[in-house]
Amino acid sequence: MYSKLKAHLKTLGPARQKVFASSASTSVGYLRKVMSTNGAIGPALAMRLESASSGSIRRWDLRPDDWHMIWPELVGTEGAPSIPDLAKVSEEGRAE
C-alpha cells in the first residue's frame, strides 16, 4: 500500500526526508511508523503528501480502498485507479 511513499523516501537523503515530511506537516518517524505497521494515513495527510511530493505520490496510492468515497471528484481523472470492488474486500477491510 505504501510502495510509492517508500520509494519516494528512498530517493531522498535524511535531511531532504525531514524537509519533505515537514512540508506535509508530519515527521519522518510518523511516516515510518505508519508504513511499518500498515496503519492508515488520514485524508488530510494524504493530500499534503501528494502536494509535498509534487504529485509523485497520489492520494489514491495512500488510501486505495476508499479514495473514491473521500474524493469523488477524482473518479475518472487521468491516472486514477479503478474503484475497488466492494465484493472483494477482505476481512481486514482492504481490497484484494
Buried (B, 14 or more C-beta within 10 A) or exposed (E): BBEBBEEBBEEBEEEEBBEBBEEBEBEBEBBBEBBEEEEBBEBEBBBBBBEBBEEBBBBBBBBBBBBBEBBEEBBEEEEBBEBBEEEEEEEEEEBE
